[in-house]
Amino acid sequence: MKQMTILQIDSSGRTTGSLSRQVGQMVTHRLLQENPNLIINYRDVAQGLPLIDEKWISANFTPFDQRDDQAKDVLGFSDKLVSELQQAKYIVIASPTYNFNIPAYLKAWVDLIARAKLTFEYTENGPVGLLKDKKAYLVIASGGVPIGSDADFVSQYLKHIMSFVGITDVKIIDATKIDLEELTQNNAEALVT
Ligand SMILES: Cc1cc2nc3c(=O)[nH]c(=O)nc-3n(C[C@H](O)[C@H](O)[C@H](O)COP(=O)(O)O)c2cc1C
């Protein structure tokens, strides 16, 4: 069995001064403190991700056993992102609010991990998520839109996507309410409980 992980995903376009990155990192390290048997798997989607295109969609809609080498190759990176999710016990997604929504690279990540028969499946009763026994922490930063308000499509959307792939244990952390000067590894406990 593969080693379980804490999957930390950053998506802010800023690498310095980013609230979501700093709070997300604190959440991850606190989780690691409480779960020393896990390892961190880090992915910074702001460094760039491919967008799904005609070749990708065609390969994805080809049944597993009919995919040729080219189709398998096209789906390779998406498969890797899916396996990162499957291996995660905890998923920490740090997202800024860009124009009322998640950054485009984080949406690219969502497009690459939402895979029928891998992370969800269609049933008579509609789609069902296939990921089990995971908890997600959604660390959201905004400039003015109050987190949890009707205009906060970021937490609504990410929560919906998590549930869509089977992750219903979700905690939303409003990064704008965290005092970074006060926050240390030792008092970060409240973030993860
Ligand atoms: C391109 C861009 C668009 C933004 N759009 C919004 C917005 O629609 N609503 C909002 O409340 N804040 C908006 N902001 C502010 C950011 O959400 C805020 O600065 C947040 O702290 C960014 O996350 P970070 O600190 O992790 O980089 C925007 C910032 C940028 C750079």
The ligand as an SDF file (V2000), in Angstrom:
LIG
                    3D

 31 33  0  0  0  0  0  0  0  0999 V2000
   -6.5170   39.4490  -10.3700 C   0  0  0  0  0  0  0  0  0  0  0  0
   -7.1360   39.6180   -9.0090 C   0  0  0  0  0  0  0  0  0  0  0  0
   -8.5010   39.5770   -8.8820 C   0  0  0  0  0  0  0  0  0  0  0  0
   -9.0940   39.7150   -7.6290 C   0  0  0  0  0  0  0  0  0  0  0  0
  -10.4400   39.6260   -7.5190 N   0  0  0  0  0  0  0  0  0  0  0  0
  -11.0160   39.7250   -6.3060 C   0  0  0  0  0  0  0  0  0  0  0  0
  -12.4380   39.6090   -6.1540 C   0  0  0  0  0  0  0  0  0  0  0  0
  -13.1810   39.3930   -7.1100 O   0  0  0  0  0  0  0  0  0  0  0  0
  -12.9570   39.7010   -4.9210 N   0  0  0  0  0  0  0  0  0  0  0  0
  -12.1770   39.9130   -3.8120 C   0  0  0  0  0  0  0  0  0  0  0  0
  -12.7040   39.9830   -2.6990 O   0  0  0  0  0  0  0  0  0  0  0  0
  -10.8310   40.0190   -3.9260 N   0  0  0  0  0  0  0  0  0  0  0  0
  -10.2440   39.9370   -5.1350 C   0  0  0  0  0  0  0  0  0  0  0  0
   -8.8870   40.0310   -5.2450 N   0  0  0  0  0  0  0  0  0  0  0  0
   -8.0710   40.1780   -4.0140 C   0  0  0  0  0  0  0  0  0  0  0  0
   -7.4590   38.8490   -3.5750 C   0  0  0  0  0  0  0  0  0  0  0  0
   -8.4320   37.8440   -3.4330 O   0  0  0  0  0  0  0  0  0  0  0  0
   -6.7320   39.0390   -2.2350 C   0  0  0  0  0  0  0  0  0  0  0  0
   -5.6740   39.9580   -2.4150 O   0  0  0  0  0  0  0  0  0  0  0  0
   -6.1950   37.7300   -1.6880 C   0  0  0  0  0  0  0  0  0  0  0  0
   -5.5020   37.9900   -0.4760 O   0  0  0  0  0  0  0  0  0  0  0  0
   -5.2800   37.0780   -2.7000 C   0  0  0  0  0  0  0  0  0  0  0  0
   -4.7980   35.8490   -2.1920 O   0  0  0  0  0  0  0  0  0  0  0  0
   -3.2650   35.7000   -1.7710 P   0  0  0  0  0  0  0  0  0  0  0  0
   -3.0710   36.6800   -0.6200 O   0  0  0  0  0  0  0  0  0  0  0  0
   -3.1250   34.2970   -1.3490 O   0  0  0  0  0  0  0  0  0  0  0  0
   -2.4300   36.0570   -2.9550 O   0  0  0  0  0  0  0  0  0  0  0  0
   -8.2820   39.9140   -6.4830 C   0  0  0  0  0  0  0  0  0  0  0  0
   -6.8830   39.9570   -6.6420 C   0  0  0  0  0  0  0  0  0  0  0  0
   -6.3170   39.8130   -7.8700 C   0  0  0  0  0  0  0  0  0  0  0  0
   -4.8120   39.8470   -7.9990 C   0  0  0  0  0  0  0  0  0  0  0  0
  1  2  1  0
  2  3  1  0
  2 30  2  0
  3  4  2  0
  4  5  1  0
  4 28  1  0
  5  6  2  0
  6  7  1  0
  6 13  1  0
  7  8  2  0
  7  9  1  0
  9 10  1  0
 10 11  2  0
 10 12  1  0
 12 13  2  0
 13 14  1  0
 14 15  1  0
 14 28  1  0
 15 16  1  0
 16 17  1  0
 16 18  1  0
 18 19  1  0
 18 20  1  0
 20 21  1  0
 20 22  1  0
 22 23  1  0
 23 24  1  0
 24 25  2  0
 24 26  1  0
 24 27  1  0
 28 29  2  0
 29 30  1  0
 30 31  1  0
M  END
$$$$
